[in-house]
Amino acid sequence: MHEIDPVSTDVYRVRTLIANVYFIQTLGGWILVDAGMPGTATTIIGAAEQLFGAGTHPQSIVLTHGHFDHVGALHTLAAKWNVPIYAHPLELPYLTGRSPYPPPDPAVGGGVLAWLSPLYPRGPYDFSPRINVVPQQGLIAELPGWTWVHTPGHTGGHISLFREADRTLIAGDAVVTTRQESMSAVLQQREEVWRPPAYYTSDWEAAAASVRMLANLEPEYLATGHGHVLTGQPMRDALHTLADNFEQVRPQTGRYVALPAITDSHGIVSVPPRASMPVAWRAAAAIGAIGIGALLFQRASRHLA
């Protein structure tokens, strides 16, 4: 049996190592939001069959964005299910083989997962010809009652999903509910409404604006790419506090702090110079890479696609 957490009516969360995927049941079937860590297709398929029956497949897959921990099982799932994949047009260069993502910034965040970020794959990935652009009016045909909201900053084409009827928000990595830079926070799943993962956020002004936009939605359920689902007034207060005080929690030094990466519909246009890392940080990253790599390999081996 797979561990499946209810989010709100007809919405479910499954954790794939360090990243979440979401299942949304609709009148016509169901939708998968994001595709988890590499090696977790079996987990995702098993959870889908536990929820919706043997041999089931979604109507489509919607991506909040295309970082490796959100598309890790996508090749396997797309091949098995043969369904359309939706993403924002500014995300397409990284999902159709045209451009890698801007380089990560290990100098921000101050945690092992940040220091290890140069080791993470950044594409480009190629999921064509199944990739489709989300409709301009904010609606996706297979998701009645939901709208997508452009929430850039973490990536240029990042989107979130919102259902007005019960104020369910699937925010991807525009905000998270555990400090993703900290390995101890990730392993313990410590709950906190927090900024997007710093090491992969390439435009902090846009990220701040997106957090304010999400806070103004006044969600009742906050489901993010990393961390537990949080609900109710305490969550809303924390989200507004993050929005109102974003300048205090955003990194003060780092590659993209003063200048963002410039991207467009073709991918990377320009990136600022790399920020230097102290020697001690580089040594810690090298040591941490061995231990964390072994841990993730051990866990992934239980979920090989």
C-alpha positions in Angstrom: 0.0 0.0 0.0 1.2 3.4 -0.9 1.1 6.3 1.6 -1.6 8.7 0.1 -2.5 11.9 2.0 -5.9 13.6 1.3 -5.5 17.3 0.6 -9.1 18.4 0.1 -12.1 17.1 -1.7 -10.9 14.8 -4.6 -7.2 16.0 -4.2 -4.5 13.7 -2.9 -0.7 14.0 -2.3 2.0 11.3 -2.7 5.5 12.1 -1.7 8.3 10.8 -4.0 11.5 10.9 -1.9 11.8 14.7 -1.5 9.1 16.0 -3.9 5.3 15.8 -4.0 3.0 14.8 -6.8 -0.8 15.4 -6.7 -3.8 13.6 -8.0 -7.0 15.5 -8.8 -10.1 13.5 -9.4 -12.6 15.0 -11.8 -16.0 14.0 -13.2 -14.2 12.7 -16.3 -11.4 10.9 -14.6 -8.2 12.3 -12.9 -5.2 14.6 -13.5 -1.6 14.1 -12.3 0.2 17.3 -11.2 4.0 17.0 -11.6 5.9 13.7 -12.0 8.2 13.5 -9.0 11.8 12.4 -8.5 13.7 10.1 -10.9 13.0 6.4 -10.3 9.6 6.9 -8.7 7.3 6.0 -11.6 6.3 2.7 -10.0 5.3 4.6 -6.8 3.2 7.0 -8.8 1.5 4.3 -10.9 0.9 2.2 -7.8 -0.7 5.2 -6.0 -2.9 5.9 -9.0 -4.1 2.4 -9.2 -4.8 2.4 -5.4 -6.9 5.5 -5.8 -8.6 4.9 -9.2 -8.3 1.2 -10.0 -6.0 -1.2 -11.9 -5.0 -0.1 -15.4 -6.1 3.5 -14.8 -4.4 6.5 -16.6 -4.9 10.2 -16.2 -6.6 12.5 -18.7 -3.4 14.6 -18.7 -0.3 15.6 -16.7 0.1 19.2 -15.7 3.5 20.5 -14.7 4.0 23.4 -12.3 7.5 23.5 -13.8 10.1 21.2 -15.2 13.0 20.9 -12.7 14.4 17.4 -12.3 12.5 16.6 -9.1 9.1 17.5 -10.8 9.7 15.6 -14.1 11.8 12.7 -12.9 9.4 9.9 -13.7 7.8 11.7 -16.7 9.4 9.8 -19.5 8.2 6.5 -18.0 4.7 7.8 -17.2 4.2 9.5 -20.5 5.3 6.3 -22.4 2.9 4.1 -20.3 -0.1 6.4 -20.4 0.3 8.2 -23.7 -1.5 11.3 -22.4 -0.9 15.0 -23.1 1.4 17.0 -20.9 0.6 20.7 -20.1 3.1 23.4 -19.2 3.4 27.2 -19.5 4.9 28.4 -22.8 8.0 29.9 -21.0 8.7 26.4 -19.6 8.7 24.8 -23.1 12.4 25.4 -24.0 13.5 23.2 -21.1 10.9 20.4 -21.8 11.4 20.2 -25.6 15.2 19.8 -25.7 16.1 23.4 -26.6 17.7 24.8 -23.5 19.0 23.8 -20.0 17.7 25.7 -17.0 19.8 28.5 -15.7 22.6 27.2 -13.5 21.8 26.6 -9.8 23.3 28.8 -7.1 24.9 26.8 -4.3 26.0 30.0 -2.6 22.4 30.7 -1.3 20.3 28.8 1.3 23.1 27.7 3.6 22.3 24.0 3.6 23.6 20.8 2.2 20.9 20.5 -0.5 21.9 23.9 -1.7 25.6 23.1 -1.7 24.9 19.9 -3.7 22.8 21.7 -6.3 25.5 21.8 -9.0 25.2 18.0 -9.1 21.5 18.1 -10.0 20.5 17.6 -13.6 19.1 20.8 -15.2 18.2 19.5 -18.7 17.3 20.1 -21.3 14.6 17.4 -21.3 12.6 16.4 -24.3 9.0 15.3 -23.8 7.8 16.3 -27.2 5.5 15.6 -29.0 3.3 15.2 -25.9 3.9 18.7 -24.6 1.0 21.2 -24.8 0.8 24.8 -23.8 -1.7 25.6 -21.0 -4.6 27.6 -22.5 -4.2 31.4 -22.2 -7.4 32.1 -20.4 -6.2 30.2 -17.3 -8.5 27.2 -17.7 -7.6 23.6 -18.6 -10.4 21.6 -20.2 -9.7 18.5 -18.1 -9.8 20.5 -14.8 -13.2 22.2 -14.5 -13.4 24.6 -11.6 -9.6 25.1 -11.5 -7.5 27.9 -12.9 -3.8 28.1 -13.5 -1.9 31.2 -12.3 1.5 32.2 -13.7 3.9 32.4 -10.6 7.4 33.0 -12.0 10.6 33.5 -10.1 11.6 29.9 -9.3 11.4 29.4 -13.0 10.2 31.7 -15.8 7.2 29.5 -16.7 6.2 28.3 -13.2 2.5 27.9 -12.6 0.2 27.2 -9.6 -3.3 25.7 -9.7 -6.2 27.1 -7.7 -9.8 26.0 -7.1 -12.0 28.8 -6.0 -14.8 26.6 -4.7 -12.8 25.5 -1.6 -9.7 27.6 -2.1 -7.3 24.7 -2.7 -3.9 25.9 -3.9 -1.3 23.7 -5.5 1.6 26.0 -5.5 4.5 23.9 -6.9 7.7 25.5 -5.7 6.5 29.1 -5.7 6.3 28.6 -1.9 7.2 25.4 0.0 6.2 24.2 3.5 9.7 22.9 4.5 13.1 24.6 4.1 14.2 22.8 1.0 17.9 23.9 1.4 18.2 22.1 4.7 18.7 18.3 4.7 17.6 18.0 8.3 14.4 20.0 7.6 13.7 17.8 4.6 14.3 14.5 6.4 12.1 15.6 9.3 9.6 17.4 7.1 9.6 20.4 9.5 6.6 22.5 8.7 7.1 26.1 7.7 5.7 28.4 5.0 8.9 29.3 3.2 10.3 30.9 0.1 11.0 28.9 -3.0 14.1 26.7 -3.0 16.8 29.3 -3.2 19.4 27.3 -5.1 17.1 27.0 -8.1 15.4 30.3 -8.0 16.8 32.6 -10.7 14.6 35.7 -10.3 14.0 37.0 -6.8 11.8 40.0 -7.7 9.5 37.8 -9.6 9.5 35.2 -6.8 8.5 37.9 -4.3 5.6 39.1 -6.6 4.4 35.5 -6.9 4.3 34.9 -3.2 2.2 38.1 -2.8 -0.1 36.9 -5.5 -0.6 33.5 -3.8 -1.2 35.1 -0.4 -3.9 37.3 -1.9 -5.7 34.2 -3.0 -6.4 33.5 0.7 -6.1 29.7 0.3 -7.7 27.3 2.7 -5.4 24.4 1.7 -1.8 25.0 0.7 -0.2 22.0 -1.2 3.4 22.6 -2.3 6.1 20.7 -4.2 8.0 20.1 -0.9 6.6 19.5 2.5 3.3 18.7 4.1 -0.1 20.2 3.2 -0.9 23.1 5.5 -4.4 24.5 6.1 -6.5 27.2 7.7 -5.9 30.6 9.3 -2.4 29.8 10.8 -1.2 28.9 7.3 -2.7 32.0 5.7 -1.1 34.2 8.4 2.2 32.6 7.7 1.8 33.1 4.0 1.0 36.8 4.4 4.0 37.1 6.8 6.2 35.6 4.1 4.8 37.9 1.5 5.1 41.0 3.7 8.6 40.3 4.8 10.0 38.7 1.7 13.0 41.1 1.6 14.1 39.8 5.0 14.0 36.1 4.0 15.4 36.3 0.5 19.1 35.7 0.1 21.3 38.7 0.6 24.2 37.3 -1.5 24.3 34.9 -4.4 24.3 34.7 -8.2 20.8 35.9 -8.9 20.3 38.3 -5.9 21.3 41.5 -7.7 20.4 40.5 -11.2 18.1 37.7 -12.4 18.7 35.2 -15.1 17.2 36.5 -18.4 15.1 33.9 -20.2 12.5 33.9 -22.9 10.6 31.4 -25.1 13.8 30.0 -26.4 15.4 29.5 -23.0 18.5 31.2 -21.5 19.3 34.6 -22.8 21.9 35.6 -20.2 22.9 34.8 -16.6 25.0 36.9 -14.1 28.4 35.7 -13.1 28.7 32.8 -10.7 28.9 33.7 -7.0 32.0 32.4 -5.2 31.6 29.8 -2.4 33.9 29.6 0.6 36.4 26.7 0.6 34.8 25.3 3.7 31.4 25.2 1.9 32.9 23.4 -1.1 34.5 20.8 1.2 31.2 20.3 3.0 29.4 19.9 -0.3 31.9 17.2 -1.4 31.5 15.3 1.8 27.8 15.7 1.8 27.5 14.6 -1.8 28.8 11.1 -0.8 26.4 10.7 2.1 23.4 12.2 0.5 24.0 10.5 -2.8 24.1 7.1 -1.0 20.9 8.0 0.9 19.0 9.0 -2.1 20.2 6.0 -4.1 19.1 3.7 -1.3 15.7 5.2 -1.2 15.4 5.5 -5.0 16.3 1.8 -5.4 13.1 0.9 -3.6 11.1 2.8 -6.2 12.8 2.1 -9.5 10.7 2.8 -12.5 
